């Protein structure tokens, strides 16, 4: 009889613990999750051809990706996952350099036909 009680107690405890793992309970608070480097229109509009790498890093922050196979390209990626379940927000900007100077950029917040968009290297336009 004591073994049956222990077994029932373990069974009930395991049911209660698995109920705690449900994350879609409507009244629970879910914080917004941010990943990457925050990119805004204000920051990107200050980006100009001829800026140095240090100036770009001061303006936009550390790039999310510095590809060792493409040392003249920095990628900034930002993702916001709202805790309320609304639409996920993605932003991406790629900055291209020739040596130490910005020659172009593409991505969100870069206007087509602008000096930055026109300066993107041909091999990067794919």
PyMOL commands that place a pseudoatom at each C-alpha (Angstrom):
pseudoatom trace, name=CA, resn=UNK, resi=1, chain=A, elem=C, hetatm=0, pos=[0.000, 0.000, 0.000]
pseudoatom trace, name=CA, resn=UNK, resi=2, chain=A, elem=C, hetatm=0, pos=[2.876, 2.366, 0.787]
pseudoatom trace, name=CA, resn=UNK, resi=3, chain=A, elem=C, hetatm=0, pos=[4.402, 1.683, -2.641]
pseudoatom trace, name=CA, resn=UNK, resi=4, chain=A, elem=C, hetatm=0, pos=[1.100, 2.544, -4.310]
pseudoatom trace, name=CA, resn=UNK, resi=5, chain=A, elem=C, hetatm=0, pos=[0.951, 5.857, -2.432]
pseudoatom trace, name=CA, resn=UNK, resi=6, chain=A, elem=C, hetatm=0, pos=[4.515, 6.708, -3.494]
pseudoatom trace, name=CA, resn=UNK, resi=7, chain=A, elem=C, hetatm=0, pos=[3.696, 5.819, -7.073]
pseudoatom trace, name=CA, resn=UNK, resi=8, chain=A, elem=C, hetatm=0, pos=[0.559, 7.998, -7.054]
pseudoatom trace, name=CA, resn=UNK, resi=9, chain=A, elem=C, hetatm=0, pos=[2.480, 10.869, -5.417]
pseudoatom trace, name=CA, resn=UNK, resi=10, chain=A, elem=C, hetatm=0, pos=[5.243, 10.672, -8.041]
pseudoatom trace, name=CA, resn=UNK, resi=11, chain=A, elem=C, hetatm=0, pos=[2.635, 10.518, -10.825]
pseudoatom trace, name=CA, resn=UNK, resi=12, chain=A, elem=C, hetatm=0, pos=[0.748, 13.581, -9.541]
pseudoatom trace, name=CA, resn=UNK, resi=13, chain=A, elem=C, hetatm=0, pos=[3.999, 15.518, -9.003]
pseudoatom trace, name=CA, resn=UNK, resi=14, chain=A, elem=C, hetatm=0, pos=[5.133, 14.771, -12.548]
pseudoatom trace, name=CA, resn=UNK, resi=15, chain=A, elem=C, hetatm=0, pos=[1.779, 15.956, -13.937]
pseudoatom trace, name=CA, resn=UNK, resi=16, chain=A, elem=C, hetatm=0, pos=[2.033, 19.205, -11.982]
pseudoatom trace, name=CA, resn=UNK, resi=17, chain=A, elem=C, hetatm=0, pos=[5.617, 19.826, -13.122]
pseudoatom trace, name=CA, resn=UNK, resi=18, chain=A, elem=C, hetatm=0, pos=[4.789, 19.287, -16.792]
pseudoatom trace, name=CA, resn=UNK, resi=19, chain=A, elem=C, hetatm=0, pos=[1.917, 21.738, -16.472]
pseudoatom trace, name=CA, resn=UNK, resi=20, chain=A, elem=C, hetatm=0, pos=[4.454, 24.381, -15.453]
pseudoatom trace, name=CA, resn=UNK, resi=21, chain=A, elem=C, hetatm=0, pos=[6.251, 24.065, -18.772]
pseudoatom trace, name=CA, resn=UNK, resi=22, chain=A, elem=C, hetatm=0, pos=[3.308, 25.325, -20.828]
pseudoatom trace, name=CA, resn=UNK, resi=23, chain=A, elem=C, hetatm=0, pos=[4.393, 28.724, -22.176]
pseudoatom trace, name=CA, resn=UNK, resi=24, chain=A, elem=C, hetatm=0, pos=[1.247, 29.751, -24.062]
pseudoatom trace, name=CA, resn=UNK, resi=25, chain=A, elem=C, hetatm=0, pos=[-0.813, 30.627, -21.023]
pseudoatom trace, name=CA, resn=UNK, resi=26, chain=A, elem=C, hetatm=0, pos=[-2.499, 33.898, -22.006]
pseudoatom trace, name=CA, resn=UNK, resi=27, chain=A, elem=C, hetatm=0, pos=[-2.017, 35.803, -18.749]
pseudoatom trace, name=CA, resn=UNK, resi=28, chain=A, elem=C, hetatm=0, pos=[1.743, 35.201, -18.550]
pseudoatom trace, name=CA, resn=UNK, resi=29, chain=A, elem=C, hetatm=0, pos=[4.077, 38.060, -19.447]
pseudoatom trace, name=CA, resn=UNK, resi=30, chain=A, elem=C, hetatm=0, pos=[6.438, 37.378, -22.349]
pseudoatom trace, name=CA, resn=UNK, resi=31, chain=A, elem=C, hetatm=0, pos=[9.180, 39.998, -22.813]
pseudoatom trace, name=CA, resn=UNK, resi=32, chain=A, elem=C, hetatm=0, pos=[10.216, 41.257, -26.232]
pseudoatom trace, name=CA, resn=UNK, resi=33, chain=A, elem=C, hetatm=0, pos=[13.333, 39.499, -27.510]
pseudoatom trace, name=CA, resn=UNK, resi=34, chain=A, elem=C, hetatm=0, pos=[15.898, 41.504, -29.443]
pseudoatom trace, name=CA, resn=UNK, resi=35, chain=A, elem=C, hetatm=0, pos=[18.792, 39.986, -31.340]
pseudoatom trace, name=CA, resn=UNK, resi=36, chain=A, elem=C, hetatm=0, pos=[21.562, 41.645, -33.295]
pseudoatom trace, name=CA, resn=UNK, resi=37, chain=A, elem=C, hetatm=0, pos=[22.505, 45.284, -33.655]
pseudoatom trace, name=CA, resn=UNK, resi=38, chain=A, elem=C, hetatm=0, pos=[19.682, 47.828, -33.463]
pseudoatom trace, name=CA, resn=UNK, resi=39, chain=A, elem=C, hetatm=0, pos=[19.382, 49.553, -36.837]
pseudoatom trace, name=CA, resn=UNK, resi=40, chain=A, elem=C, hetatm=0, pos=[17.343, 52.731, -37.271]
pseudoatom trace, name=CA, resn=UNK, resi=41, chain=A, elem=C, hetatm=0, pos=[16.577, 55.010, -40.205]
pseudoatom trace, name=CA, resn=UNK, resi=42, chain=A, elem=C, hetatm=0, pos=[18.189, 57.883, -38.311]
pseudoatom trace, name=CA, resn=UNK, resi=43, chain=A, elem=C, hetatm=0, pos=[21.517, 56.056, -37.960]
pseudoatom trace, name=CA, resn=UNK, resi=44, chain=A, elem=C, hetatm=0, pos=[21.572, 54.710, -41.514]
pseudoatom trace, name=CA, resn=UNK, resi=45, chain=A, elem=C, hetatm=0, pos=[20.745, 58.124, -43.000]
pseudoatom trace, name=CA, resn=UNK, resi=46, chain=A, elem=C, hetatm=0, pos=[23.966, 59.469, -41.416]
pseudoatom trace, name=CA, resn=UNK, resi=47, chain=A, elem=C, hetatm=0, pos=[26.018, 56.841, -43.268]
pseudoatom trace, name=CA, resn=UNK, resi=48, chain=A, elem=C, hetatm=0, pos=[27.947, 58.455, -46.153]
pseudoatom trace, name=CA, resn=UNK, resi=49, chain=A, elem=C, hetatm=0, pos=[30.409, 57.235, -48.804]
pseudoatom trace, name=CA, resn=UNK, resi=50, chain=A, elem=C, hetatm=0, pos=[33.995, 57.915, -47.769]
pseudoatom trace, name=CA, resn=UNK, resi=51, chain=A, elem=C, hetatm=0, pos=[33.466, 57.275, -44.037]
pseudoatom trace, name=CA, resn=UNK, resi=52, chain=A, elem=C, hetatm=0, pos=[36.148, 55.162, -42.347]
pseudoatom trace, name=CA, resn=UNK, resi=53, chain=A, elem=C, hetatm=0, pos=[35.511, 51.799, -40.681]
pseudoatom trace, name=CA, resn=UNK, resi=54, chain=A, elem=C, hetatm=0, pos=[35.925, 53.418, -37.252]
pseudoatom trace, name=CA, resn=UNK, resi=55, chain=A, elem=C, hetatm=0, pos=[33.321, 56.066, -38.099]
pseudoatom trace, name=CA, resn=UNK, resi=56, chain=A, elem=C, hetatm=0, pos=[30.870, 53.401, -39.279]
pseudoatom trace, name=CA, resn=UNK, resi=57, chain=A, elem=C, hetatm=0, pos=[31.440, 51.358, -36.143]
pseudoatom trace, name=CA, resn=UNK, resi=58, chain=A, elem=C, hetatm=0, pos=[30.908, 54.461, -33.985]
pseudoatom trace, name=CA, resn=UNK, resi=59, chain=A, elem=C, hetatm=0, pos=[27.692, 55.277, -35.848]
pseudoatom trace, name=CA, resn=UNK, resi=60, chain=A, elem=C, hetatm=0, pos=[26.101, 51.824, -36.280]
pseudoatom trace, name=CA, resn=UNK, resi=61, chain=A, elem=C, hetatm=0, pos=[27.896, 49.809, -33.616]
pseudoatom trace, name=CA, resn=UNK, resi=62, chain=A, elem=C, hetatm=0, pos=[29.776, 46.554, -33.940]
pseudoatom trace, name=CA, resn=UNK, resi=63, chain=A, elem=C, hetatm=0, pos=[28.676, 44.632, -37.032]
pseudoatom trace, name=CA, resn=UNK, resi=64, chain=A, elem=C, hetatm=0, pos=[26.702, 41.470, -36.453]
pseudoatom trace, name=CA, resn=UNK, resi=65, chain=A, elem=C, hetatm=0, pos=[28.794, 39.676, -39.057]
pseudoatom trace, name=CA, resn=UNK, resi=66, chain=A, elem=C, hetatm=0, pos=[32.334, 40.293, -40.284]
pseudoatom trace, name=CA, resn=UNK, resi=67, chain=A, elem=C, hetatm=0, pos=[32.804, 37.569, -42.884]
pseudoatom trace, name=CA, resn=UNK, resi=68, chain=A, elem=C, hetatm=0, pos=[36.458, 36.449, -43.138]
pseudoatom trace, name=CA, resn=UNK, resi=69, chain=A, elem=C, hetatm=0, pos=[35.883, 35.547, -46.810]
pseudoatom trace, name=CA, resn=UNK, resi=70, chain=A, elem=C, hetatm=0, pos=[34.536, 39.042, -47.589]
pseudoatom trace, name=CA, resn=UNK, resi=71, chain=A, elem=C, hetatm=0, pos=[36.625, 41.429, -45.448]
pseudoatom trace, name=CA, resn=UNK, resi=72, chain=A, elem=C, hetatm=0, pos=[35.252, 44.493, -47.266]
pseudoatom trace, name=CA, resn=UNK, resi=73, chain=A, elem=C, hetatm=0, pos=[31.660, 43.806, -46.195]
pseudoatom trace, name=CA, resn=UNK, resi=74, chain=A, elem=C, hetatm=0, pos=[30.015, 44.302, -42.820]
pseudoatom trace, name=CA, resn=UNK, resi=75, chain=A, elem=C, hetatm=0, pos=[26.508, 43.022, -42.150]
pseudoatom trace, name=CA, resn=UNK, resi=76, chain=A, elem=C, hetatm=0, pos=[24.199, 44.507, -39.526]
pseudoatom trace, name=CA, resn=UNK, resi=77, chain=A, elem=C, hetatm=0, pos=[21.188, 42.338, -38.680]
pseudoatom trace, name=CA, resn=UNK, resi=78, chain=A, elem=C, hetatm=0, pos=[18.431, 43.091, -36.180]
pseudoatom trace, name=CA, resn=UNK, resi=79, chain=A, elem=C, hetatm=0, pos=[15.413, 41.030, -35.172]
pseudoatom trace, name=CA, resn=UNK, resi=80, chain=A, elem=C, hetatm=0, pos=[12.672, 41.949, -32.709]
pseudoatom trace, name=CA, resn=UNK, resi=81, chain=A, elem=C, hetatm=0, pos=[10.354, 39.184, -31.539]
pseudoatom trace, name=CA, resn=UNK, resi=82, chain=A, elem=C, hetatm=0, pos=[7.449, 40.819, -29.674]
pseudoatom trace, name=CA, resn=UNK, resi=83, chain=A, elem=C, hetatm=0, pos=[6.299, 39.030, -26.552]
pseudoatom trace, name=CA, resn=UNK, resi=84, chain=A, elem=C, hetatm=0, pos=[2.656, 39.648, -27.427]
pseudoatom trace, name=CA, resn=UNK, resi=85, chain=A, elem=C, hetatm=0, pos=[2.910, 37.401, -30.496]
pseudoatom trace, name=CA, resn=UNK, resi=86, chain=A, elem=C, hetatm=0, pos=[2.598, 40.196, -33.059]
pseudoatom trace, name=CA, resn=UNK, resi=87, chain=A, elem=C, hetatm=0, pos=[4.637, 40.307, -36.272]
pseudoatom trace, name=CA, resn=UNK, resi=88, chain=A, elem=C, hetatm=0, pos=[8.399, 39.757, -36.015]
pseudoatom trace, name=CA, resn=UNK, resi=89, chain=A, elem=C, hetatm=0, pos=[10.478, 42.731, -37.217]
pseudoatom trace, name=CA, resn=UNK, resi=90, chain=A, elem=C, hetatm=0, pos=[13.629, 42.122, -39.308]
pseudoatom trace, name=CA, resn=UNK, resi=91, chain=A, elem=C, hetatm=0, pos=[16.137, 44.737, -40.473]
pseudoatom trace, name=CA, resn=UNK, resi=92, chain=A, elem=C, hetatm=0, pos=[19.374, 44.205, -42.371]
pseudoatom trace, name=CA, resn=UNK, resi=93, chain=A, elem=C, hetatm=0, pos=[22.020, 46.557, -43.748]
pseudoatom trace, name=CA, resn=UNK, resi=94, chain=A, elem=C, hetatm=0, pos=[25.238, 45.563, -45.522]
pseudoatom trace, name=CA, resn=UNK, resi=95, chain=A, elem=C, hetatm=0, pos=[28.056, 48.116, -45.707]
pseudoatom trace, name=CA, resn=UNK, resi=96, chain=A, elem=C, hetatm=0, pos=[30.780, 47.753, -48.358]
pseudoatom trace, name=CA, resn=UNK, resi=97, chain=A, elem=C, hetatm=0, pos=[34.312, 49.130, -48.112]
pseudoatom trace, name=CA, resn=UNK, resi=98, chain=A, elem=C, hetatm=0, pos=[37.208, 49.746, -50.454]
pseudoatom trace, name=CA, resn=UNK, resi=99, chain=A, elem=C, hetatm=0, pos=[40.190, 49.569, -48.118]
pseudoatom trace, name=CA, resn=UNK, resi=100, chain=A, elem=C, hetatm=0, pos=[39.162, 51.682, -45.136]
pseudoatom trace, name=CA, resn=UNK, resi=101, chain=A, elem=C, hetatm=0, pos=[36.470, 53.804, -46.840]
pseudoatom trace, name=CA, resn=UNK, resi=102, chain=A, elem=C, hetatm=0, pos=[32.742, 53.171, -47.346]
pseudoatom trace, name=CA, resn=UNK, resi=103, chain=A, elem=C, hetatm=0, pos=[31.840, 52.809, -51.015]
pseudoatom trace, name=CA, resn=UNK, resi=104, chain=A, elem=C, hetatm=0, pos=[28.240, 51.650, -50.700]
pseudoatom trace, name=CA, resn=UNK, resi=105, chain=A, elem=C, hetatm=0, pos=[25.509, 49.950, -48.732]
pseudoatom trace, name=CA, resn=UNK, resi=106, chain=A, elem=C, hetatm=0, pos=[22.322, 48.012, -49.345]
pseudoatom trace, name=CA, resn=UNK, resi=107, chain=A, elem=C, hetatm=0, pos=[19.414, 46.753, -47.305]
pseudoatom trace, name=CA, resn=UNK, resi=108, chain=A, elem=C, hetatm=0, pos=[16.624, 48.265, -45.256]
pseudoatom trace, name=CA, resn=UNK, resi=109, chain=A, elem=C, hetatm=0, pos=[16.637, 52.075, -44.972]
pseudoatom trace, name=CA, resn=UNK, resi=110, chain=A, elem=C, hetatm=0, pos=[18.942, 52.474, -48.038]
pseudoatom trace, name=CA, resn=UNK, resi=111, chain=A, elem=C, hetatm=0, pos=[17.108, 54.425, -50.730]
pseudoatom trace, name=CA, resn=UNK, resi=112, chain=A, elem=C, hetatm=0, pos=[17.470, 53.007, -54.270]
pseudoatom trace, name=CA, resn=UNK, resi=113, chain=A, elem=C, hetatm=0, pos=[19.433, 55.384, -56.465]
pseudoatom trace, name=CA, resn=UNK, resi=114, chain=A, elem=C, hetatm=0, pos=[21.198, 57.032, -53.534]
pseudoatom trace, name=CA, resn=UNK, resi=115, chain=A, elem=C, hetatm=0, pos=[24.987, 57.450, -53.478]
pseudoatom trace, name=CA, resn=UNK, resi=116, chain=A, elem=C, hetatm=0, pos=[25.244, 54.499, -51.069]
pseudoatom trace, name=CA, resn=UNK, resi=117, chain=A, elem=C, hetatm=0, pos=[23.091, 52.208, -53.221]
pseudoatom trace, name=CA, resn=UNK, resi=118, chain=A, elem=C, hetatm=0, pos=[25.001, 53.158, -56.387]
pseudoatom trace, name=CA, resn=UNK, resi=119, chain=A, elem=C, hetatm=0, pos=[28.350, 52.384, -54.729]
pseudoatom trace, name=CA, resn=UNK, resi=120, chain=A, elem=C, hetatm=0, pos=[27.621, 48.694, -54.039]
pseudoatom trace, name=CA, resn=UNK, resi=121, chain=A, elem=C, hetatm=0, pos=[30.249, 46.536, -55.818]
pseudoatom trace, name=CA, resn=UNK, resi=122, chain=A, elem=C, hetatm=0, pos=[28.937, 44.623, -58.853]
pseudoatom trace, name=CA, resn=UNK, resi=123, chain=A, elem=C, hetatm=0, pos=[29.733, 41.199, -57.352]
pseudoatom trace, name=CA, resn=UNK, resi=124, chain=A, elem=C, hetatm=0, pos=[27.659, 42.072, -54.254]
pseudoatom trace, name=CA, resn=UNK, resi=125, chain=A, elem=C, hetatm=0, pos=[24.509, 43.115, -56.165]
pseudoatom trace, name=CA, resn=UNK, resi=126, chain=A, elem=C, hetatm=0, pos=[23.302, 39.544, -56.613]
for i in range(1, 126): cmd.bond("trace and resi %d" % i, "trace and resi %d" % (i + 1))
show_as sticks, trace
zoom trace
